[in-house]
Amino acid sequence: MSEPSKRSTIYFEAELHQALRLKAASTDRTVSDLVNEAVRLALQEDQEDLAAFDEREQEPTMTYEELLNDLKTHGKL
Protein backbone atom coordinates (compact mmCIF):
# COMPACT_ATOMS: atom_id res chain seq x y z
CA MET A 1 0.00 0.00 0.00
CA SER A 2 1.44 3.39 -0.96
CA GLU A 3 1.92 6.23 1.48
CA PRO A 4 -0.83 8.87 1.39
CA SER A 5 0.01 12.12 -0.36
CA LYS A 6 0.86 15.20 1.67
CA ARG A 7 -0.83 18.48 0.98
CA SER A 8 1.18 21.67 0.51
CA THR A 9 0.49 25.19 -0.69
CA ILE A 10 2.71 26.42 -3.50
CA TYR A 11 2.49 29.89 -5.01
CA PHE A 12 3.22 30.05 -8.74
CA GLU A 13 3.70 33.06 -10.92
CA ALA A 14 0.49 33.56 -12.90
CA GLU A 15 2.09 32.63 -16.23
CA LEU A 16 3.64 29.45 -14.82
CA HIS A 17 0.36 28.41 -13.25
CA GLN A 18 -1.47 28.94 -16.52
CA ALA A 19 1.18 26.94 -18.40
CA LEU A 20 0.94 24.11 -15.86
CA ARG A 21 -2.84 24.02 -16.09
CA LEU A 22 -2.71 23.95 -19.89
CA LYS A 23 -0.08 21.21 -19.91
CA ALA A 24 -2.04 19.19 -17.37
CA ALA A 25 -5.18 19.46 -19.45
CA SER A 26 -3.44 18.65 -22.72
CA THR A 27 -1.62 15.62 -21.27
CA ASP A 28 -4.57 14.37 -19.24
CA ARG A 29 -2.58 14.67 -16.00
CA THR A 30 -3.00 16.73 -12.85
CA VAL A 31 -0.97 19.79 -11.92
CA SER A 32 0.14 17.88 -8.82
CA ASP A 33 1.41 15.04 -10.99
CA LEU A 34 3.42 17.45 -13.15
CA VAL A 35 4.90 19.22 -10.12
CA ASN A 36 5.77 15.93 -8.40
CA GLU A 37 7.53 14.74 -11.55
CA ALA A 38 9.48 18.01 -11.91
CA VAL A 39 10.60 17.93 -8.26
CA ARG A 40 11.54 14.25 -8.53
CA LEU A 41 13.66 14.97 -11.62
CA ALA A 42 15.37 17.94 -9.94
CA LEU A 43 16.21 15.84 -6.87
CA GLN A 44 17.49 13.02 -9.06
CA GLU A 45 19.75 15.49 -10.88
CA ASP A 46 21.08 16.72 -7.53
CA GLN A 47 21.82 13.13 -6.52
CA GLU A 48 23.69 12.53 -9.79
CA ASP A 49 25.72 15.72 -9.27
CA LEU A 50 26.67 14.67 -5.73
CA ALA A 51 27.71 11.22 -6.99
CA ALA A 52 29.91 12.86 -9.65
CA PHE A 53 31.56 15.01 -6.96
CA ASP A 54 32.24 11.89 -4.89
CA GLU A 55 33.76 10.11 -7.88
CA ARG A 56 36.13 13.00 -8.56
CA GLU A 57 37.05 13.67 -4.93
CA GLN A 58 40.47 12.00 -5.25
CA GLU A 59 41.43 13.81 -8.45
CA PRO A 60 44.34 16.22 -8.09
CA THR A 61 43.47 19.88 -7.92
CA MET A 62 45.17 22.79 -9.62
CA THR A 63 45.14 26.43 -8.64
CA TYR A 64 44.14 29.09 -11.12
CA GLU A 65 47.75 30.26 -11.31
CA GLU A 66 48.95 26.72 -12.00
CA LEU A 67 46.35 26.36 -14.73
CA LEU A 68 47.45 29.59 -16.41
CA ASN A 69 51.11 28.53 -16.23
CA ASP A 70 50.24 25.13 -17.68
CA LEU A 71 48.30 26.73 -20.55
CA LYS A 72 51.20 29.08 -21.24
CA THR A 73 53.71 26.21 -21.13
CA HIS A 74 51.68 24.28 -23.71
CA GLY A 75 51.24 27.29 -26.01
CA LYS A 76 47.56 27.73 -25.29
CA LEU A 77 48.00 31.33 -24.08
N, CA, C and O of each residue as an XYZ file, in Angstrom:
308
protein
N       0.839     -1.188      0.000
C       0.000      0.000      0.000
C       0.883      1.251      0.000
O       1.821      1.340      0.792
N       0.602      2.193     -0.856
C       1.438      3.392     -0.959
C       1.101      4.388      0.144
O      -0.005      4.407      0.683
N       2.081      5.202      0.456
C       1.922      6.227      1.481
C       0.971      7.305      0.981
O       1.030      7.676     -0.191
N       0.092      7.817      1.843
C      -0.831      8.866      1.392
C      -0.075     10.140      1.022
O       0.974     10.440      1.591
N      -0.610     10.864      0.082
C       0.009     12.117     -0.356
C      -0.102     13.168      0.730
O      -1.030     13.160      1.538
N       0.865     14.073      0.732
C       0.860     15.199      1.667
C       0.400     16.440      0.913
O       0.706     16.614     -0.266
N      -0.317     17.273      1.588
C      -0.832     18.483      0.978
C       0.099     19.648      1.309
O       0.597     19.761      2.429
N       0.327     20.511      0.319
C       1.176     21.670      0.506
C       0.649     22.814     -0.353
O       0.043     22.589     -1.401
N       0.882     24.020      0.092
C       0.489     25.194     -0.688
C       1.722     25.735     -1.387
O       2.741     26.010     -0.753
N       1.620     25.884     -2.694
C       2.711     26.420     -3.504
C       2.160     27.610     -4.278
O       1.077     27.535     -4.859
N       2.906     28.701     -4.282
C       2.494     29.887     -5.013
C       3.292     29.983     -6.304
O       4.518     30.093     -6.275
N       2.605     29.942     -7.422
C       3.223     30.046     -8.737
C       3.009     31.432     -9.310
O       2.015     32.093     -9.008
N       3.931     31.863    -10.128
C       3.699     33.064    -10.923
C       2.512     32.753    -11.834
O       2.325     31.609    -12.249
N       1.726     33.756    -12.137
C       0.487     33.555    -12.899
C       0.740     32.837    -14.222
O      -0.015     31.942    -14.603
N       1.806     33.234    -14.922
C       2.086     32.628    -16.226
C       2.483     31.161    -16.089
O       2.094     30.328    -16.908
N       3.258     30.847    -15.049
C       3.641     29.451    -14.822
C       2.433     28.601    -14.463
O       2.300     27.467    -14.922
N       1.562     29.155    -13.644
C       0.363     28.412    -13.253
C      -0.514     28.139    -14.469
O      -1.038     27.036    -14.624
N      -0.673     29.125    -15.317
C      -1.465     28.936    -16.525
C      -0.839     27.871    -17.420
O      -1.539     27.012    -17.957
N       0.494     27.931    -17.578
C       1.182     26.935    -18.401
C       1.025     25.532    -17.817
O       0.806     24.573    -18.557
N       1.134     25.410    -16.505
C       0.943     24.112    -15.859
C      -0.473     23.584    -16.073
O      -0.666     22.411    -16.391
N      -1.444     24.449    -15.899
C      -2.841     24.023    -16.089
C      -3.087     23.582    -17.522
O      -3.765     22.582    -17.758
N      -2.538     24.323    -18.484
C      -2.714     23.951    -19.888
C      -2.016     22.632    -20.202
O      -2.563     21.782    -20.905
N      -0.798     22.467    -19.673
C      -0.080     21.211    -19.908
C      -0.815     20.048    -19.254
O      -0.940     18.977    -19.849
N      -1.295     20.251    -18.053
C      -2.036     19.189    -17.366
C      -3.262     18.782    -18.180
O      -3.539     17.595    -18.353
N      -3.978     19.764    -18.669
C      -5.184     19.460    -19.453
C      -4.838     18.771    -20.763
O      -5.528     17.838    -21.176
N      -3.775     19.222    -21.418
C      -3.437     18.652    -22.723
C      -2.799     17.271    -22.621
O      -2.812     16.510    -23.588
N      -2.237     16.939    -21.445
C      -1.617     15.623    -21.273
C      -2.469     14.687    -20.425
O      -2.067     13.563    -20.124
N      -3.640     15.162    -20.048
C      -4.574     14.368    -19.242
C      -3.947     13.952    -17.912
O      -4.123     12.824    -17.450
N      -3.211     14.889    -17.309
C      -2.584     14.672    -16.002
C      -3.004     15.794    -15.073
O      -3.615     16.768    -15.512
N      -2.685     15.670    -13.800
C      -2.999     16.733    -12.851
C      -1.794     17.652    -12.695
O      -0.663     17.274    -13.003
N      -2.054     18.864    -12.211
C      -0.973     19.793    -11.916
C      -0.062     19.173    -10.852
O       1.161     19.279    -10.943
N      -0.651     18.536     -9.860
C       0.140     17.879     -8.816
C       1.070     16.830     -9.400
O       2.224     16.724     -8.983
N       0.588     16.062    -10.352
C       1.414     15.037    -10.986
C       2.599     15.672    -11.710
O       3.725     15.183    -11.614
N       2.346     16.755    -12.429
C       3.418     17.447    -13.148
C       4.454     18.027    -12.182
O       5.657     17.927    -12.424
N       3.985     18.629    -11.095
C       4.896     19.225    -10.116
C       5.705     18.137     -9.419
O       6.913     18.290     -9.235
N       5.053     17.039     -9.028
C       5.773     15.926     -8.399
C       6.860     15.389     -9.317
O       7.972     15.112     -8.868
N       6.546     15.240    -10.598
C       7.530     14.739    -11.548
C       8.708     15.709    -11.681
O       9.862     15.281    -11.709
N       8.423     17.005    -11.762
C       9.481     18.008    -11.906
C      10.390     18.023    -10.675
O      11.611     18.109    -10.808
N       9.806     17.941     -9.492
C      10.601     17.935     -8.265
C      11.426     16.654     -8.190
O      12.601     16.694     -7.825
N      10.825     15.528     -8.530
C      11.542     14.254     -8.530
C      12.747     14.307     -9.467
O      13.833     13.849     -9.109
N      12.561     14.861    -10.659
C      13.659     14.971    -11.622
C      14.760     15.901    -11.112
O      15.943     15.613    -11.292
N      14.384     17.006    -10.480
C      15.371     17.943     -9.936
C      16.179     17.285     -8.820
O      17.395     17.460     -8.752
N      15.512     16.529     -7.942
C      16.210     15.837     -6.865
C      17.121     14.744     -7.406
O      18.218     14.529     -6.890
N      16.666     14.061     -8.438
C      17.488     13.021     -9.061
C      18.747     13.636     -9.677
O      19.831     13.060     -9.587
N      18.598     14.798    -10.299
C      19.752     15.491    -10.883
C      20.739     15.896     -9.793
O      21.952     15.780     -9.967
N      20.204     16.376     -8.661
C      21.078     16.722     -7.532
C      21.847     15.496     -7.055
O      23.041     15.579     -6.769
N      21.165     14.365     -6.970
C      21.817     13.134     -6.521
C      22.920     12.718     -7.495
O      23.986     12.277     -7.066
N      22.677     12.854     -8.784
C      23.692     12.527     -9.786
C      24.890     13.465     -9.678
O      26.034     13.031     -9.813
N      24.631     14.747     -9.435
C      25.721     15.715     -9.265
C      26.573     15.365     -8.053
O      27.801     15.400     -8.125
N      25.927     15.026     -6.939
C      26.673     14.668     -5.733
C      27.503     13.410     -5.959
O      28.630     13.318     -5.473
N      26.960     12.442     -6.688
C      27.709     11.221     -6.993
C      28.929     11.546     -7.849
O      29.996     10.966     -7.649
N      28.782     12.466     -8.798
C      29.909     12.862     -9.646
C      30.987     13.550     -8.808
O      32.176     13.327     -9.035
N      30.589     14.380     -7.843
C      31.563     15.015     -6.957
C      32.324     13.963     -6.164
O      33.542     14.049     -6.012
N      31.595     12.963     -5.657
C      32.237     11.890     -4.890
C      33.241     11.122     -5.743
O      34.329     10.784     -5.276
N      32.875     10.852     -6.985
C      33.758     10.106     -7.884
C      35.053     10.865     -8.167
O      36.107     10.256     -8.350
N      34.971     12.189     -8.202
C      36.134     13.002     -8.563
C      36.890     13.534     -7.343
O      37.845     14.297     -7.487
N      36.465     13.132     -6.152
C      37.051     13.668     -4.929
C      38.557     13.442     -4.846
O      39.273     14.289     -4.313
N      39.046     12.333     -5.355
C      40.465     11.995     -5.251
C      41.306     12.568     -6.392
O      42.526     12.408     -6.398
N      40.671     13.230     -7.352
C      41.432     13.811     -8.451
C      42.302     14.954     -7.945
O      41.906     15.689     -7.040
N      43.478     15.101     -8.526
C      44.338     16.218     -8.093
C      43.705     17.562     -8.457
O      42.986     17.684     -9.448
N      43.989     18.544     -7.641
C      43.468     19.884     -7.916
C      44.590     20.777     -8.415
O      45.771     20.487     -8.224
N      44.201     21.858     -9.054
C      45.168     22.787     -9.620
C      44.656     24.195     -9.332
O      43.475     24.486     -9.518
N      45.545     25.053     -8.883
C      45.139     26.432     -8.640
C      44.969     27.150     -9.976
O      45.410     26.672    -11.022
N      44.332     28.285     -9.912
C      44.135     29.094    -11.123
C      45.485     29.493    -11.713
O      45.680     29.457    -12.928
N      46.409     29.873    -10.839
C      47.750     30.264    -11.307
C      48.453     29.089    -11.991
O      49.079     29.256    -13.037
N      48.345     27.912    -11.397
C      48.950     26.720    -12.000
C      48.326     26.412    -13.357
O      49.023     26.018    -14.292
N      47.040     26.589    -13.456
C      46.350     26.365    -14.727
C      46.852     27.325    -15.794
O      47.133     26.918    -16.921
N      46.964     28.602    -15.438
C      47.454     29.595    -16.405
C      48.880     29.277    -16.843
O      49.205     29.379    -18.026
N      49.724     28.897    -15.901
C      51.106     28.532    -16.226
C      51.145     27.310    -17.139
O      51.931     27.262    -18.084
N      50.297     26.327    -16.855
C      50.240     25.130    -17.685
C      49.780     25.471    -19.101
O      50.340     24.962    -20.073
N      48.776     26.319    -19.223
C      48.300     26.733    -20.547
C      49.396     27.467    -21.317
O      49.588     27.253    -22.514
N      50.108     28.337    -20.602
C      51.195     29.082    -21.237
C      52.310     28.127    -21.675
O      52.837     28.254    -22.780
N      52.663     27.186    -20.825
C      53.710     26.206    -21.132
C      53.380     25.405    -22.391
O      54.265     25.085    -23.184
N      52.102     25.087    -22.563
C      51.677     24.283    -23.706
C      51.212     25.119    -24.908
O      50.583     24.604    -25.832
N      51.536     26.417    -24.873
C      51.245     27.287    -26.008
C      49.773     27.596    -26.223
O      49.361     27.958    -27.326
N      48.990     27.455    -25.179
C      47.558     27.732    -25.294
C      47.232     29.198    -24.996
O      46.151     29.686    -25.327
N      48.178     29.881    -24.373
C      47.998     31.325    -24.083
C      49.094     32.111    -24.776
O      49.137     33.337    -24.670
